[in-house]
């Protein structure tokens, strides 16, 4: 009886959304198909992993040619990013333990790449500071904008620096309107006690070094990457969300794949609660109009045990903020 009821509910959705919303039921209602998909994932994962390990092993042979070595490392970084994306896209059909194990493998590969980078390339070439002090820094800065789509820490910092956005503000209300057209990457960095309001869609959102701030964002059609946040509230809808080094933050999410946290503590999660005129149309255009329930299916990158991670929890309903309505913005807000 329960299966019949569930099937009737699922008929209301399109085939694509049904596949996402049935993440847990797929294995039980069609075990053969699920086993096939899982087997396909592990086969692709293993092939990519082996290829990356082979590339890492070959790195020493490029050490005499700095230019080719840098290109070689960029290729490996992209391959690791592809591997991480593969895990994110298939996380809804995998058991939690397999997701965590796969992410641990990705983390180990990233650490291996970082160690080789530090060993074979002088550190100054990977030092992205706000105040360049050497001419070499300018020379190496040219290819950097090509990398923000990758999900590494260094790439996130590059994207924050190169993308349009809000930076270095204290105690301000910052508004961006992108209704009617999707923009590319947008960065929010080095804010203290600010409120960020973004209406409309962006392709990617990079958040870096926020304190005691609130960030409310319309649909993000790609990824949200958050690094170093403390005492903040985030209201976000995205296809992928990754959070690194967040402390005592609340996240109100709608997300197509499981949110990933790393080196976080005291973070809490609740469902997406943003409202503004036209948000339903924006969410529909981004493929985020249906609640998947993944806001509470959090994968802790640093917690591989079978028991619940102590670093995050579901935000009690009595402590949630309610609907965040951006329909009426105050005059005088700083706006893009």
Secondary structure, 3 states (H helix, E strand, C coil): CHHHHHHHHHCCCCHHHHHHHCCCCHHHHCHHHHHHHHHHHHHHHHHHHHHHHHHHHCHHHHCCCHHHHHHHHHHHHHHHHHHHHHHHHHHHHCCHHHHHHHHHHHHHHHHHHHHHHHHHCCHHHHCCCCCCCCHHHHHHCHHHHHHCCCCCHHHHHHHHHHCEEEEEEECCEEEEEEEEEEEEEEEEEEEECCEEEEEEEEEEEEEEEEECCEEEEEEEEEEEEEEEEECCEEEEEEEEEEEEEEECCEEEEEECCCCEEECCECEEEEECCEECCCHHHHHHHCCCCCCCCHHHCCEECCCCCCCCCCCEEECCHHHCCCCEECCCCCCCCEEC
